[in-house]
Amino acid sequence: MELPRTLAEFDERAAAILEEGPYAYYAGGSCDELTLRDNVESWRRLALRPRVLVDVSRRDPATTVLGRERPHPVFVAPTAYQRLAHPDGEPATARAAAATGSLFCLSSLATATAAEVAATAPEGARWLQLYVFRDRAVSEQLARDAAAHGYEALVVTVDLPVLGVRERDVRTRFEIADALSVPSVGAMGHQGPLSMLGIGELIDPSLTWADLERFAQLSDLPVLVKGVLRPEDARRAVEHGAAGVIVSNHGGRQLDTVLSGADALPAVVDEVGGEIDVLVDGGIRRGSDVVKALALGARAVLVGRPVVWGLAVGGEAGVRAVLETLLAELDVALALVGVPRAAELDRSLVAPAPWAGRVPSAE
Ligand SMILES: Cc1cc2nc3c(=O)[nH]c(=O)nc-3n(C[C@H](O)[C@H](O)[C@H](O)COP(=O)(O)O)c2cc1C
């Protein structure tokens, strides 16, 4: 089978393969899906200002995150229920990530355990994403499992105190057929089918900064706060001991019309970039998007839906192809922007696109 050549084509192919409910769940955003679309478009509103006559015969996409050098800045975002996309699920994604040197972030609503993922891709760098469930004991156990199985950090998602208004899921009456196939949900004692709203209700809406600090103390792992859009919140993350923040709007699935990652990133970097690592996600679909994110000060990007499309289309090989496509595009973009080392990208390379009305300011 020939695999698609662009991330957009992976999306089209996945739409043809997956059933309506799961495809709508993966692809959809909240309400009018304005933020969902803006996530992709806001990278395109930025134009690049390449340097010329620079020796680009050797390129290096390496980056440093949480004090460790990574071969490149393209990480796999946590996305729930991957066995709905393909029976091989998270273990296949983790193997593909390991094969391409991409850090893999496992969702706490995964259809595989942290131990299974560690066993199938022992050499791969991995983080665990945590929702703080009302049943705190389950989240605490997940954090301990992560520490015991070589996960290098906890990613605490803070933009889902309640579930966003996901109208596509209502229309398709989407539900997870067997709650027990999600080990964390099974651990909470749920059986049988579970709707998206039901899943949302498992999460503790009373979580505050003080809880975050307590969670950070559960294991020795560094904590990243995922879902920050305001510099003031990034500052609070620093004050409460976070090692990093992920500028993210949850792929446009929570509050509609919030800022995109691209638009929120510069102010967060200006506030805390000198102290902790700032990462970004949402709408990364091209290697040039990765260049723009790094130029604006991100240490790495996370990629959500395209990885799921790769999984749906070709299992492990599909995910690998998605990541390799992005990395090949990144390599070309580094050469053509005239900055062969990704670590040396800076804001002077990015400007408001003349075709766009609204962009973050470039210096
Ligand atoms: C189907 C799906 C499931 C997701 N599940 C989770 C999750 O379990 N935990 C989490 O922190 N974020 C989750 N996210 C958000 C992603 O981690 C990420 O922020 C977002 O997908 C990035 O945008 P992109 O899909 O445009 O790349 C999910 C996103 C999608 C599309």
The ligand as a Tripos MOL2 file, in Angstrom:
@<TRIPOS>MOLECULE
LIG
   31    33     1     0     0
SMALL
NO_CHARGES

@<TRIPOS>ATOM
      1 C1         -8.5240   12.8740   19.5000 C.3       1 LIG1
      2 C2         -7.7610   13.7040   20.4720 C.ar      1 LIG1
      3 C3         -7.5890   13.2530   21.7660 C.ar      1 LIG1
      4 C4         -6.8660   14.0050   22.6780 C.ar      1 LIG1
      5 N1         -6.6640   13.5090   23.9260 N.ar      1 LIG1
      6 C5         -5.9260   14.2210   24.8020 C.ar      1 LIG1
      7 C6         -5.6210   13.6950   26.0790 C.ar      1 LIG1
      8 O1         -6.0220   12.5900   26.4200 O.2       1 LIG1
      9 N2         -4.8920   14.4630   26.9230 N.ar      1 LIG1
     10 C7         -4.4300   15.7060   26.5640 C.ar      1 LIG1
     11 O2         -3.7540   16.3650   27.3550 O.2       1 LIG1
     12 N3         -4.6690   16.2090   25.3440 N.ar      1 LIG1
     13 C8         -5.3840   15.4990   24.4530 C.ar      1 LIG1
     14 N4         -5.6060   16.0070   23.2110 N.ar      1 LIG1
     15 C9         -4.9800   17.2890   22.8140 C.3       1 LIG1
     16 C10        -3.5940   17.0390   22.1900 C.3       1 LIG1
     17 O3         -2.6660   16.6090   23.1560 O.3       1 LIG1
     18 C11        -3.0180   18.2960   21.5340 C.3       1 LIG1
     19 O4         -3.0410   19.3540   22.4570 O.3       1 LIG1
     20 C12        -3.7100   18.7190   20.2480 C.3       1 LIG1
     21 O5         -4.2430   17.6080   19.5700 O.3       1 LIG1
     22 C13        -2.7450   19.4240   19.3390 C.3       1 LIG1
     23 O6         -3.3750   19.8870   18.1960 O.3       1 LIG1
     24 P1         -3.3090   19.1360   16.7630 P.3       1 LIG1
     25 O7         -4.2070   17.9600   16.8530 O.co2     1 LIG1
     26 O8         -3.8050   20.2180   15.8400 O.co2     1 LIG1
     27 O9         -1.8670   18.7630   16.4780 O.co2     1 LIG1
     28 C14        -6.3350   15.2670   22.2840 C.ar      1 LIG1
     29 C15        -6.5030   15.7150   20.9740 C.ar      1 LIG1
     30 C16        -7.2110   14.9470   20.0670 C.ar      1 LIG1
     31 C17        -7.3370   15.4450   18.6560 C.3       1 LIG1
@<TRIPOS>BOND
     1     1     2 1
     2     2     3 ar
     3     2    30 ar
     4     3     4 ar
     5     4     5 ar
     6     4    28 ar
     7     5     6 ar
     8     6     7 ar
     9     6    13 1
    10     7     8 2
    11     7     9 ar
    12     9    10 ar
    13    10    11 2
    14    10    12 ar
    15    12    13 ar
    16    13    14 ar
    17    14    15 1
    18    14    28 ar
    19    15    16 1
    20    16    17 1
    21    16    18 1
    22    18    19 1
    23    18    20 1
    24    20    21 1
    25    20    22 1
    26    22    23 1
    27    23    24 1
    28    24    25 2
    29    24    26 1
    30    24    27 1
    31    28    29 ar
    32    29    30 ar
    33    30    31 1
@<TRIPOS>SUBSTRUCTURE
     1 LIG1         1 GROUP 0 **** ****
